[in-house]
Amino acid sequence: MTIEEIIGLVSGLDGVLTLTPGPGDEWPELSWGDAFFYYSPDGVVPTNVQPFATIVTKNYPGDESSRLDRPHTFRVNVHAGKEEFTRRLGHTPKETTPADASGTDTLIAHPVYGTAGWVAVVNPASKTETAVRELLETAYRLARARYERRADSSRG
């Protein structure tokens, strides 16, 4: 899977806002080249929620274990939720222990946010493509449901 394929897949889902920061916009330079996916049917970047998935193309401070400084390396990060995380990895997010996060085409607990139900894949390919597609769809459904619950509760 390429970055472009993943962006195309997720951006095609109803109500998704894809943020791809770059030079000349308001987002920090560190985020340039990465992609952030939100459920936001109004097309406005939410200020009170995290994205439901991201693609990162470089190391971030405190998140270097995937070795994204290697050429042509990126990581897909997906908020799978506790149930899907457990089903895919065989343990709960709270039971996550540090592991080699630099292997490619392998589903892992996110090296920083695994305990919050995030999974990750460095350079997804044939072994993980189906899982990544399914996880992105699950994360989308969860984000949409959270959005709808918040909207219902604000209507009172």
C-alpha positions, -999 to +999 in steps of 0.1 A: +000+000+000+012+035-008+005+066+012-016+079-018-037+047-018-044+050+020-053+087+017-076+078-012-093+050+007-099+070+038-107+103+021-134+085+002-154+077+033-184+100+039-177+129+063-139+124+065-117+154+066-081+147+055-055+171+067-022+170+049+000+199+062+026+215+040+047+246+035+027+278+037-002+266+059-008+271+096+004+237+108+038+230+123+067+221+100+072+188+118+038+177+105+045+185+068+042+154+046+020+135+071-017+129+069-044+132+097-079+118+093-109+132+112-146+124+110-158+160+104-188+163+081-187+201+083-152+201+068-136+219+098-106+205+116-119+196+151-102+213+180-115+189+207-108+154+192-078+135+179-077+121+144-089+085+141-059+076+119-027+091+108+002+085+084+035+097+096+066+099+074+093+108+099+103+104+136+086+126+161+103+135+194+098+106+218+086+084+189+117+072+171+114+034+175+098+028+141+129+043+125+109+064+101+142+082+091+149+053+067+143+061+030+107+054+017+094+045+052+061+056+067+038+043+094+000+041+094-015+046+129-051+036+136-072+041+167-087+006+167-104+007+201-100-018+228-121-046+213-105-045+178-070-040+193-075-071+214-089-092+186-060-083+163-031-084+187-043-111+212-040-089+243-056-058+256-041-023+251-033-022+288-012-054+285+010-038+258+047-042+263+075-026+243+083-044+211+103-039+180+084-012+162+107-010+132+097-041+113+077-036+081+044-051+071+036-062+106+007-051+128+019-039+161+007-019+191+015+018+184+049+024+201+036+054+220-002+052+220-007+014+221-021+015+256-048+038+243-059+012+217-038+024+187-023+000+163+004+007+137+020-008+106+053+004+091+051+002+053+019-019+050+021-044+022+007-079+013+007-093+048-012-064+064-031-047+036-065-064+044-060-058+081-051-021+075-082-016+053-105-032+079-089-013+108-093+020+090-130+013+084-134+003+121-117+035+133-139+055+109-171+039+123-159+045+159-151+081+152-184+087+134-203+071+163-185+093+188-193+124+167-230+115+165-232+108+203-216+142+210-240+159+186-270+142+202-259+151+237-254+188+227-289+190+214-300+180+249 
